[in-house]
Amino acid sequence: MLAVQIMRMAYAEGLTTPEIEYSEGGIMIDNKTRFADLREMLDSNKENLKMDAMKRVISMVAKGKDCSELFPAVVKNVAAKNLELKKLVYVYLVRYAEEQQELALLSISTFQRGLKDHNQLIRASALRVLSSIRVSMIAPVMMLAIKEAVRDMSAYVRKVAAHAIPKLFSLEPELQPQLIECIDYLLGDKRTLVLGSAVYAFEETCPDQLQILHKHYRNLCRALVDVDEWGQVIMIGLLTRYARSQFVAPKSDNPLDPDHFLLLQSAKPLLQNRNCSVVMAVAQLFYHVAPPQQLSIVSKALVRLLSGPREVQYVVLVNIATICAASDSNSVLKEIFAISKNIFEPYLKSFFVRNGDSMNVKLLKLQILKSLATETNVQIVLKELQTYVKMNDLAGPAIEAIGHCALQVGTVAEICLTGLVSLIANSNEELVSSVVVVLKKLLHQKAPLSLLLRLLRLIHSIKAPSARSCVIWLVSTHINQVRGYSIDLLRIVAKTFSSEAEIVKLQTLNLAVKLWVLEREKSELLVQYVLQLARYDKSYDVRDRCRFIRNLILRPNKLNITLLLSEKPAPISQSQFKDREFYQLGTLSHLLNQKCLNYRDLPDFCEVQPDPSVRTGLEAIIPQNIQMKDETINNSSNGIYSDICEDDSDEDESESEEESEDYSQTDESEESESEEETDESEEDSDEGGSEDDCELQNNQKIENNTNTAANNMDLLLDLDFTSVAMDIITSRWKRASAMAPSNNSYEILTSLQTGDLSIKVNFTRSPSFFSNTMVSIDLEISLSNTTDDSKVSLIPLDDLKTTSGPIYVDMLGKSVHKANIGINFEDTVKVSKWKCLWERESKSSEYIVQISSPLGEQIEAIEMTKVQFDSEASKLTGMYYNKIQKNLGGLTTFDIYHQCNCKLILGTDGYYSAETVANKQLLLLKFTKTENNVEIFSENVLFGNLFANYIQAWNIEKR
């Protein structure tokens, strides 16, 4: 080993030619003979030797070693019959085809034959190698190959074709129109494996032609959660630019465009993603596109990322600091902070500095802490900043942050000033310098004389130029208070004027000219001496300032006093991240605060809403509102995208539902036939046409029934529904009657708590009178002992839009009264809080009660066939699918009915269908007793996860 080291030391400088290098054992090897054994193995007739050679070659390539000399020997095997060998050859060729273009051109015919191979991996590898050859001569060949590949049966080949499009575009930009046609076709692909790559090709080839996305917009939004992680990042960035250019700015008083809402709802689940880039992309989407009220959901996701690596922490903190800085200046964002200064205020302690943080992370956390300071939390922030003052590396920034808090929150200005003054006597010069600089900002308008004198005495001990200039500036600003002392200060500084820093000299000149105006007799010679020193100073700025002052004061004029003694405005504390809000969050330009190469500015929101019908594509136009009593009740954000197929009268409703069900079954049979005979694009157009026909048929039905329903509508016009805040969401499925009563009933108020009054909750499983998004609940209010009359009031403490409103019940002695209420639980495990007021002649009592709903009561049974079940379940994969393993034992259908308001599909064993009450999102259950598992298919990702836990716990109880 020692000999090897000596040999390396001896020949390290002399052997500089690339023809000779050291092997791993330290032996000098000529490159011409280095791969001799591999060449022999690749030229042999035995496939096992070729396989061993290719494995060694790929291993060396993976380690970063140069194996380009083996290209002629490897390319000979591109036509090998062994599939595994051919795969390895293509892997090598993809790596070196661009470097060895001339040799690669000789094998183009082989690559073209590979494009017709029956194996999808070979077809994809051949296309990848072909697109890696950077020669304009073969551009037409590549174009033909891409056109065939985008229509390949394999999704993997189509994905590779999407990646080949940008390569061909960079080689031949003139082919852009033909490449756009291929991209347009790929954007309509139904496989999420292809969509991410198609969006990447769009961004690299034609990023500004957003009109191509119109017909694909809704499909891209719905497929967002299933695309691979890096495809999600690119897709979210593209959809952000699209939303900014196609929608108006969201406002709290205007409802969102349905397509605008679809984008936000599709991206919201990705805040739980494990990939930091995806979470950051969703955060910037909500920041730039969402209404101000929805931005609060971003804070928790961003704070979660702070537990990651330092690099991730730095990027996330820069974005958080930008959001905090923008909240102070953006008038739109101020709507969010009516109560709280910032959406990150609940996570204040997450921004406390830790010992393991790097210096740049510490400074960013300090920046965020001072931005979050409000009257409610300023004491916590100041207490934390006082701890940082004791740290050598954070003392200066912490003092600056304390000064920022004093300027931002006026109630603690005196406390901060007192604390800063106490630090002036500190022995640490850097600490004192930071204190003086901060005091300059705090004492700009009003400074106590005692504090000014204390600062004057420190002029001998303060050495930092910034601090010395601040002391001189404070004295010159408040010169009327310390005229006598200011002359002494000028005399002290004049002695060391030549050795002072430039900023100190400039402030000294300002002090001198003010003394010339106010105390000319006492300071004339001293001022002339200072001006004479400045006249020949080595600094251009000092000489220029001196020349200006001499011409101003030595020539008779009337403007000198007003110019030199005018009051300056107080400094405004402004975050250094305020200017970064002009860049898109999460980009390199935003991180560096400068425009980088290939950065595209976000377009402004439209002033007038463009025509939304351009995004209809192959889908039916979705109704957006319902007219009621000459007023439009806009759909809420929980159900804008429901398909509406209902008529006004009950009889017509049942008829139309039967017809639509028959029609949908006919469509399904037609679709199954079209899948065998036509391609995917034709299938889409058939579906879109059938939906259009359904909508036209329903419109005609409504027109025919207008006269019949006129009398009923006249009666309804006398009723006032405006007192109840309703969410009108319609479903494309026919609701079925409950198959069994609910077992989920409980008391929310017991007689043990009140002495007599008790309230019991029963779930009716019937449609709510108040809104079809609410769970119908019967309240059983009873008095068992008292004989006096009383009054019971139940008043909701939550938003009135999520409840049916208050109820008032007159109780006549011992009695039992039933009342019905409706609550929108929003398909979650939320709790609805109510205030119960029991008024009697002798006294009144007040109680706070909570009403919660089991997840089994937040769904409603629907009619569905086995074919429809299979069709819908095939669409709900990935995040929409959950599977649990539990012992089902002697579980019966009625056991399931008692716990879940669902319905068994006719002709099946264990297939149940339902939809959520609030958002009308599909929920399918599949119980397989032989394998003891339950499969949950849910359009709502969060609800599906919660429902899986609900059934799992219920199964444990059934044991």
Rosetta blueprint (number, residue, H / E / L):
1 M L
2 L H
3 A H
4 V H
5 Q H
6 I H
7 M H
8 R H
9 M H
10 A H
11 Y H
12 A L
13 E L
14 G L
15 L L
16 T L
17 T L
18 P L
19 E L
20 I E
21 E E
22 Y E
23 S L
24 E L
25 G L
26 G L
27 I L
28 M E
29 I E
30 D E
31 N H
32 K H
33 T H
34 R H
35 F L
36 A H
37 D H
38 L H
39 R H
40 E H
41 M H
42 L H
43 D H
44 S L
45 N L
46 K L
47 E H
48 N H
49 L H
50 K H
51 M H
52 D H
53 A H
54 M H
55 K H
56 R H
57 V H
58 I H
59 S H
60 M H
61 V H
62 A H
63 K L
64 G L
65 K L
66 D L
67 C L
68 S H
69 E H
70 L H
71 F H
72 P H
73 A H
74 V H
75 V H
76 K H
77 N H
78 V H
79 A H
80 A L
81 K L
82 N L
83 L H
84 E H
85 L H
86 K H
87 K H
88 L H
89 V H
90 Y H
91 V H
92 Y H
93 L H
94 V H
95 R H
96 Y H
97 A L
98 E L
99 E L
100 Q L
101 Q H
102 E H
103 L H
104 A H
105 L H
106 L L
107 S L
108 I H
109 S H
110 T H
111 F H
112 Q H
113 R H
114 G H
115 L L
116 K L
117 D L
118 H L
119 N L
120 Q H
121 L H
122 I H
123 R H
124 A H
125 S H
126 A H
127 L H
128 R H
129 V H
130 L H
131 S H
132 S H
133 I L
134 R L
135 V L
136 S H
137 M H
138 I H
139 A H
140 P H
141 V H
142 M H
143 M H
144 L H
145 A H
146 I H
147 K H
148 E H
149 A H
150 V L
151 R L
152 D L
153 M L
154 S L
155 A H
156 Y H
157 V H
158 R H
159 K H
160 V H
161 A H
162 A H
163 H H
164 A H
165 I H
166 P H
167 K H
168 L H
169 F H
170 S H
171 L H
172 E L
173 P H
174 E H
175 L H
176 Q H
177 P H
178 Q H
179 L H
180 I H
181 E H
182 C H
183 I H
184 D H
185 Y H
186 L H
187 L H
188 G L
189 D L
190 K L
191 R L
192 T H
193 L H
194 V H
195 L H
196 G H
197 S H
198 A H
199 V H
200 Y H
201 A H
202 F H
203 E H
204 E H
205 T H
206 C L
207 P L
208 D L
209 Q L
210 L H
211 Q H
212 I H
213 L H
214 H H
215 K H
216 H H
217 Y H
218 R H
219 N H
220 L H
221 C H
222 R H
223 A L
224 L H
225 V H
226 D H
227 V L
228 D L
229 E H
230 W H
231 G H
232 Q H
233 V H
234 I H
235 M H
236 I H
237 G H
238 L H
239 L H
240 T H
241 R H
242 Y H
243 A H
244 R H
245 S H
246 Q H
247 F L
248 V E
249 A L
250 P L
251 K L
252 S L
253 D L
254 N L
255 P L
256 L L
257 D L
258 P H
259 D H
260 H H
261 F H
262 L H
263 L H
264 L H
265 Q H
266 S H
267 A H
268 K H
269 P H
270 L H
271 L H
272 Q H
273 N L
274 R L
275 N L
276 C H
277 S H
278 V H
279 V H
280 M H
281 A H
282 V H
283 A H
284 Q H
285 L H
286 F H
287 Y H
288 H H
289 V H
290 A L
291 P L
292 P H
293 Q H
294 Q H
295 L L
296 S H
297 I H
298 V H
299 S H
300 K H
301 A H
302 L H
303 V H
304 R H
305 L H
306 L H
307 S H
308 G L
309 P L
310 R H
311 E H
312 V H
313 Q H
314 Y H
315 V H
316 V H
317 L H
318 V H
319 N H
320 I H
321 A H
322 T H
323 I H
324 C H
325 A H
326 A H
327 S H
328 D H
329 S H
330 N L
331 S L
332 V L
333 L H
334 K H
335 E H
336 I L
337 F L
338 A L
339 I L
340 S L
341 K L
342 N L
343 I L
344 F L
345 E H
346 P H
347 Y H
348 L H
349 K H
350 S H
351 F H
352 F L
353 V L
354 R L
355 N L
356 G L
357 D L
358 S L
359 M H
360 N H
361 V H
362 K H
363 L H
364 L H
365 K H
366 L H
367 Q H
368 I H
369 L H
370 K H
371 S H
372 L H
373 A L
374 T L
375 E L
376 T L
377 N L
378 V H
379 Q H
380 I H
381 V H
382 L H
383 K H
384 E H
385 L H
386 Q H
387 T H
388 Y H
389 V H
390 K L
391 M L
392 N L
393 D L
394 L L
395 A H
396 G H
397 P H
398 A H
399 I H
400 E H
401 A H
402 I H
403 G H
404 H H
405 C H
406 A H
407 L H
408 Q H
409 V L
410 G H
411 T H
412 V H
413 A H
414 E H
415 I H
416 C H
417 L H
418 T H
419 G H
420 L H
421 V H
422 S H
423 L L
424 I L
425 A L
426 N L
427 S L
428 N L
429 E H
430 E H
431 L H
432 V H
433 S H
434 S H
435 V H
436 V H
437 V H
438 V H
439 L H
440 K H
441 K H
442 L H
443 L L
444 H L
445 Q L
446 K L
447 A L
448 P L
449 L H
450 S H
451 L H
452 L H
453 L H
454 R H
455 L H
456 L H
457 R H
458 L L
459 I L
460 H L
461 S L
462 I L
463 K L
464 A L
465 P H
466 S H
467 A H
468 R H
469 S H
470 C H
471 V H
472 I H
473 W H
474 L H
475 V H
476 S H
477 T H
478 H L
479 I L
480 N L
481 Q L
482 V L
483 R H
484 G H
485 Y H
486 S H
487 I H
488 D H
489 L H
490 L H
491 R H
492 I H
493 V H
494 A H
495 K H
496 T L
497 F H
498 S H
499 S H
500 E L
501 A L
502 E H
503 I H
504 V H
505 K H
506 L H
507 Q H
508 T H
509 L H
510 N H
511 L H
512 A H
513 V H
514 K H
515 L H
516 W H
517 V H
518 L H
519 E L
520 R H
521 E H
522 K H
523 S H
524 E H
525 L H
526 L H
527 V H
528 Q H
529 Y H
530 V H
531 L H
532 Q H
533 L H
534 A H
535 R H
536 Y L
537 D L
538 K L
539 S L
540 Y H
541 D H
542 V H
543 R H
544 D H
545 R H
546 C H
547 R H
548 F H
549 I H
550 R H
551 N H
552 L H
553 I H
554 L L
555 R L
556 P L
557 N L
558 K L
559 L L
560 N H
561 I H
562 T H
563 L H
564 L H
565 L L
566 S L
567 E L
568 K L
569 P L
570 A L
571 P L
572 I L
573 S L
574 Q L
575 S L
576 Q L
577 F L
578 K H
579 D H
580 R H
581 E H
582 F H
583 Y L
584 Q L
585 L L
586 G L
587 T L
588 L H
589 S H
590 H H
591 L H
592 L H
593 N L
594 Q L
595 K L
596 C L
597 L L
598 N L
599 Y L
600 R L
601 D L
602 L L
603 P L
604 D L
605 F L
606 C E
607 E L
608 V L
609 Q L
610 P L
611 D L
612 P H
613 S H
614 V H
615 R H
616 T L
617 G L
618 L L
619 E L
620 A L
621 I L
622 I L
623 P L
624 Q L
625 N E
626 I E
627 Q E
628 M E
629 K L
630 D L
631 E E
632 T E
633 I E
634 N E
635 N L
636 S L
637 S L
638 N L
639 G L
640 I L
641 Y L
642 S L
643 D L
644 I L
645 C L
646 E L
647 D L
648 D L
649 S L
650 D H
651 E H
652 D H
653 E H
654 S H
655 E H
656 S H
657 E H
658 E H
659 E H
660 S H
661 E H
662 D H
663 Y H
664 S H
665 Q H
666 T H
667 D H
668 E H
669 S H
670 E H
671 E H
672 S H
673 E H
674 S H
675 E H
676 E H
677 E H
678 T L
679 D L
680 E H
681 S H
682 E H
683 E H
684 D H
685 S H
686 D H
687 E H
688 G H
689 G H
690 S H
691 E H
692 D H
693 D H
694 C H
695 E H
696 L H
697 Q H
698 N H
699 N H
700 Q H
701 K H
702 I H
703 E H
704 N H
705 N L
706 T L
707 N L
708 T L
709 A L
710 A H
711 N H
712 N H
713 M H
714 D H
715 L H
716 L H
717 L H
718 D L
719 L L
720 D L
721 F L
722 T L
723 S L
724 V L
725 A L
726 M L
727 D L
728 I L
729 I L
730 T L
731 S L
732 R L
733 W L
734 K L
735 R E
736 A L
737 S L
738 A L
739 M L
740 A L
741 P L
742 S L
743 N L
744 N L
745 S E
746 Y E
747 E E
748 I E
749 L E
750 T L
751 S H
752 L H
753 Q H
754 T H
755 G L
756 D L
757 L L
758 S E
759 I E
760 K E
761 V E
762 N E
763 F E
764 T E
765 R E
766 S E
767 P E
768 S L
769 F L
770 F L
771 S L
772 N L
773 T L
774 M L
775 V E
776 S E
777 I E
778 D E
779 L E
780 E E
781 I E
782 S E
783 L E
784 S L
785 N L
786 T L
787 T L
788 D L
789 D L
790 S E
791 K E
792 V E
793 S E
794 L E
795 I E
796 P E
797 L L
798 D L
799 D L
800 L H
801 K H
802 T H
803 T E
804 S L
805 G L
806 P L
807 I E
808 Y E
809 V E
810 D E
811 M E
812 L L
813 G L
814 K L
815 S E
816 V E
817 H E
818 K E
819 A E
820 N E
821 I E
822 G E
823 I E
824 N L
825 F L
826 E L
827 D L
828 T L
829 V L
830 K L
831 V E
832 S E
833 K E
834 W E
835 K E
836 C E
837 L E
838 W E
839 E E
840 R L
841 E L
842 S L
843 K L
844 S E
845 S E
846 E E
847 Y E
848 I E
849 V E
850 Q E
851 I E
852 S E
853 S L
854 P L
855 L H
856 G H
857 E H
858 Q L
859 I E
860 E E
861 A E
862 I E
863 E L
864 M L
865 T L
866 K H
867 V H
868 Q H
869 F H
870 D H
871 S H
872 E H
873 A H
874 S H
875 K H
876 L L
877 T L
878 G H
879 M H
880 Y H
881 Y E
882 N E
883 K E
884 I E
885 Q E
886 K L
887 N L
888 L L
889 G L
890 G L
891 L L
892 T L
893 T H
894 F H
895 D H
896 I H
897 Y H
898 H H
899 Q H
900 C L
901 N L
902 C L
903 K E
904 L E
905 I L
906 L L
907 G L
908 T L
909 D L
910 G L
911 Y E
912 Y E
913 S E
914 A E
915 E E
916 T E
917 V L
918 A L
919 N L
920 K L
921 Q L
922 L E
923 L E
924 L E
925 L E
926 K E
927 F E
928 T E
929 K L
930 T L
931 E L
932 N L
933 N E
934 V E
935 E E
936 I E
937 F E
938 S E
939 E L
940 N L
941 V H
942 L H
943 F H
944 G H
945 N H
946 L H
947 F H
948 A H
949 N H
950 Y H
951 I H
952 Q H
953 A H
954 W H
955 N H
956 I H
957 E H
958 K H
959 R L
